């Protein structure tokens, strides 16, 4: 259940220690039984992968004193104290001193297992968040700009570094909100052009009448309102990088003019006959299938083939769910610093929400969710404007489905490898595929893969 985690169990009564250790072992926990607080402290270190359960009444150092010593080592280690019947005031004091929970004798074994499970979830989540923070703080270069540990993002970073040192124009393809401009900036910052201008223009954000002047610039008197010379975006990017975002929305008539610039690396300002040489990298970003648009004669085929040399495809967030916690943590820290708020801790319910949601708005939606979370706008992370809230069972089903799809995607639809990665039997995997309506063939390469 919690691989590599252990319960440090402290109890001086040998028969009770043996009985409760067996109870926890049968529940799937690794137990390290100790007969004294002093013995337990020898096994407790900062960053301990586990929790501590201790009786309060112990010889020499008691449970409350043990709690204080543990907090000196690592205040985030959950400590559960077991108190005698009637020691309510002692239990209250322990909770104020930072105990995770207390159990009053006598208690049912199920009560112990429940408290330990919740404490383990807390510890597991705490260590996960600490690991994410450490990775964020230690990130350098392209890893600091393009966060993630998924195979898709690692492959994307390698491709960016491979292309950054070249002069090749690049086409970046991805859904809205996947970070196409960020990828363009990564290419720029890791190239020899980093000290020159990075210029971004949204091709769909300008009326056609202004597009030529915006990109090419104009001379004084070129048109009625041209009171002085203006340097265009392309010329301003000379020596650097030009990002043409939403290039699919560029008017057909203007595409031929852009094609000439890309081929000859020359331009003329409006109202001038002088050619100006430009040396720049062009990054064209699109969420559309430009090849299909060119087939439909909605995008120039010659421009498409001119751009379709070096292509970077950005995966949607739902295809790299393992990156969601790290990205959310990063955005939450940014938002907390920006708004002067203390970072807000994630709990297991929040983590379930993060992993279960499909994030149709991709990274942009996740960033907004992190900001709302920091500002405490709403009870959860994901805004649910329609319908009743999901039950715990529905949330767990969503998380399970997401993890299965992630494993199938990583192993290219190979059921044996996916079931091994998930730690379940192959028959169990197929049962879950049926229950969740997952079609395994959708995760196999187009050429097909052997059914295993």
N, C-alpha and C positions, 0 to 999 in steps of 0.2 A: 504493500500500500504506500509506504513512504520509504523507498529504497535508500539505504545508506543512513537513515535517521534512526536514533535510538532513544529509549526512555531510561534516564538515570533514575532508578528507583531506590529510595533510602528508607529503610525500616529496620529497627534494631531487633524486633521479634522475629526469630528465624522461621517459625511456622507461618506467620502472616506474610513475611517476605516471600517465602516459597509459593504460597497459595496465590497471592496477587500477581507475582511474576508470571505464573502459569496462565492466569486470566488474560494478562496483556499479550503474552506470547501466542495464545490461541486466537486472539483477535488480530494477529498479524504484525505485532510490534516486536522489534528487537529490544530486549531488556538487558540493562546492566544493573544488577542488584548489588547494593552496598549496605553494610550494617551500621554505618556511621556517616555523619556529615563530613568528617575529616577524610574518610575513604572516598566519598563521592567527589570532593573537591579536586582530587588528583586526576579525575577524568573530565573535568569541566574547563574548557578553554574558550577564549573569544572565538566567535564564529561556529560554536558547537552545532553540529547537525543533529539537533534533538531537543528534548525538554527535560525538566526535572520534576519528579513527583516525590515529595518527602513528608514523612510524618513530622508533626510539630514537636512532640515530646521525644527527645533523643538524649542519650548520655552526653555529657560535656557540651558540645555546640548543638543548640536546638535548631528546629526548622526555620524559625524567624531569623536567627543569626546566619544560617546558611543562605537564606534569601539575600541578605545584605551583602555577603561575600560574593555571591554569584553576580549581583548587580554591579559590583566593582569591576568584575571581569567583562561582563557583557549584559547591559541592562535590557537587551531585547530577548534574552532567553526566557521563555515562559516557565514559571515555577508554580506548580500546583501543590498546595499544602493540605495535608490530611489532619483534621482536628478531632479531638475527643468530643463526645456529646456534652453540650453545655458550654463549650468554649467559644461562644458567639463573639464576645468582646475581643478575644484573641484573633479570631478570624477577620473581624473588621479591621483590626490593627494591621494584620498581614496584607489585606487588600490595599489599605492606604500606603503600605510600604512598597507596593508594586507587585504583589503576587498576582498571577494570572487568574487563579480561581482557588476555591477551597472545597473540600469534600468533608462532610461531617459524618463521623462514625455513629452507628453502623450504616453501611450503604450497600446497595445492590451492585454486583459486578458490572452490570450494564451502565450504571452511573459513572463508574471509573473509566470505562472504555469510551463513553461519550465525551467526557471532559478531556481525556488524553487526545482523542481524535481532533477535537476543536483546537486544542493547544498545538498539536502537530501541524494543523493547517495554517495556523497563525505563524509558526516558526518557518514553515516551508515558504510561505509567501514573503515573510520578512527577508529571508536569505535570497530569494529570487530578486526582490527589489534592490537589495544591496548589491547583488551581482550586476544588475542592469545599470545601477548608478556608477559602479566601478568601471564598467565598460564604456559608459558615456564619458566619464572624466578622463579615461585613458586613451580615448579615440584620437587618432591623428590622421592628417591628410584626408584622403577621400572617404575614409571610414567615419570621420567626424562630420562630414557633410551629408553623406548618404548612409543613414543608420539602418542596421538590420543584420541578422545572422542567418537568414534563410539562404538556401542554395541559390535561389533566383537573384537575390541582391548581391551575394558574393560574386556570382558570374557577371552581373552588370558592372560591378566595380572593376573587375578585371578588364572587361571590354572598354570601359572608360579610360583606364590607365593606358591600355594598348593604343587607343586612338588619340589620346590627348597630345602626344608628342608629334603627331602628323599634321599635315595641313588639310586633310580631307574634310569636305563638308559632311555633315551628319544629319540623318533624319531620325527624330525621336518620336516613337509611337506609343501612345498610352491613353487610357481613359481619363476623363476629367478628374483632376485632383490627385493624380498619381505622382506628380512632381517632375513634370517635363522641364520646367524652367530650372529647377534645382540641378538636374542632370546636365543641362547646358552650362550652368555656372561651374559645375565640377570639371567639365571639359576645358573651360576657360582657365580656371584657377590652377589646373595641373599641366598647363601648356606653357610654351615660351612666350605666349601672348598675355600672360597674367598681369603684366604691368601696363597694358594698354586698355582701352575701353571695352566693357561688355555692354552691348546695347540691345535692349529687348523691345520689340514692337508687336502689338496684337493686330494681326491683319484684319480681324473682324471688328475691331474697335474704332475704325476710322471710316468716314464716308469716302466713296471712291474718288470724289472730286479733290480730296486732300491727300490721298495716298501717295501720288507721284511726288508732290512737293515734300511730303514728310520723309519719304525714302531718298529721293534724289537731291532735294534742296532746290533753291532757285536764286536767280540773280535779281538785283534791284530792277523793278519795272517789268518783270516777266509777266505779271498780270496786275490787275487794278490795285489790289491791296498789298502788293509786294514793295514795301517802302524801303527795304534794304536786303542785302544778300543774306541768305540763310543756308547753313550747312545741313545737309540731309543726314538721316540716320545711317545710311550706308557709308557715307564719307566720314562721319563721326566715329564709326567703328573701324576705320582704317588702322591696320596693325593689330586689331583685336578680334572680337567675336560679335557676330550679329545673330540674334535669335529672332526668327520669324515664327511667332506663335499663331496657332490656328491658321496655318497656311492654306488649308482647304477652303477657307472663306475668301481668299484673294480673288478679285474679279478676273475672269478669263482674259480680258483685254490687257490687263497689266502683267499677267504671267509671262507673256512673251518678252516684255521689257526686263523683267527679273532674270529670265533665262539668259539674255544677252550679257547681263552683268556677271552672272555665274560663269559663263563660258569664257568671256574675254577679260574679266576683272577690270572693266572700264565703265565709267558713267558720264553723263552730261547733266549738269544742272539745268533746270527749266530756264529758258531764256538765254542759254549759252550754247556755243558751237564747239567749245573746248572740251576735249576728253580728259578725264581725270582718272589716273590709275589708282586702284585700291587693292590692298593686300589684306584679306580678312578671311576668317572661317565663318561659314554660314551654317547655322543649326536651324533646321526646319522642324517644328513641332506640330503634331497633328493627332487628333483622336479618331480620324476617319481612315477608311481604307482607300488610299489615293489611287491604287491600281484599279479598284472597282469604279471609282469616280472617273478615272480616265477612260475606262471602257464605256461609261455612260456619257462621255464627252462633257463632263462637268468639271474636269481638271485636265490641263494639257498633258498629253502623254510624254512629250519630249521633256517637259520640266520634271515630271515624275521620274523618268529614267535618269535624268541628270542628278536628281537628289538621292535616288535609290542606289547609293554606292555603299556607304557605311550606315547601317541601321541599328538602332538600339530600341528594343521593345521593353516597356516598363510593365511589370506584372501588377494587376490590381491587388489591393490589400487583402481581399478574401483568398487570394492564391498564396499568400505568405503570412498566414495568421500567427506564426511563431514570432513575427516581428512586432505584433501589435502591442504587447506589454512594454517593450523597450521604447517604442515611439511614443506611447501614451505617457510614460514616465518623463521622457524628455520634454514633451510639450507641456506637461503639468508643471515641471520645474521652471520652464520659461515663463509660463503664465503667472506662477506664484511670485517670481522675481519682478515681473512687470507690474503686478497689482499690489505688491507689498504684502502678500499673504504668506502664511506658513504653509509649506508643502503638506498636502492632505494625504494620509496613508490609505492605501488600497486594502480592502478586505476580500475575503473569498467570494462574496456575492458580486462585488465589482469586477473581479477577475472573470467570473463566469459570464457576466454581461459583455465584457470586452471580447472574449473568445467566441461567444455565440453569435454576435452581430455580423452581418455580411458587409457592412461599411460600403454601401453603394457610392458614397461621395469620396471614398478612398482616404488618402492621408489628410486631405483638407477637412473632411468630416471628423476624422479622429482628432485633429488639432482643435476644432471647435468644441468637441465633447470634453477634451481635457480642460479647456478654459472654463466651460460651464461647471465642471467638477470642482475646480479650484475656487470658483466664485460661489459654490454651493447653490447653484440654480437647479433645483429638482433633487429628488431623493437618490436617483441612480445615475448612471453614466449615459446610457442610450435614451434619447427622448422617444417616448411612446405616446404619440398624440391620439392614435386610433386604437380602440379595442381595450379590453380589460388587461391588467398586468398578467404576465406569464406566471404560472405556478412554478414551484421548485422543480417538479418533474419535467415540465416543458423546457425549462432552462437547461437542465442536465441533458435532455435529449438533444438540444441544439448544440451544446458543447461537444457531446459524443459524436454527433454527425460531422461537426467541423473537424474534429481530430481525425476521424476516419478518412474524410476527403483529403485532408492534408497528407496523411500517410500514403494514400493511393497516388496522389499527385507526385510525391517525392520518389516513389518506387515505380512510377510509370505503369500503374495498374496491375502490378504483380502481387497477387493476393498473398502468396506465402511470405514474401518479404514484408508486406504491409502488416500482416497479422503478427509476425515476429517483432516488428518495431512497436506495435501496440501492446505486446505482451498478452495476446489472447490467441486461442486456437483458431484454426482456419474455418472450422464449422461455425464457431461463434461469430467470426467475422461475416460469413455469408448470411447468417441469421440477422445480423444487425444491418447489413446492406438491404435486405428485404424489408425490414421494419422501417428504415429511413428512406426507402425509395431511391437508393443510390445505384446508378448503373455503372458497373466497373469498366465497361468498354470505353466510356467517355474519358477515362484517364490513361488509356493506352495510346501509344504513338499511332499516327495515321496509317502506317504500314501494317499495324496489327502486332500484337505480341502473343506469344504462346500462353494459353490458359494454364495456370499452374494450380 
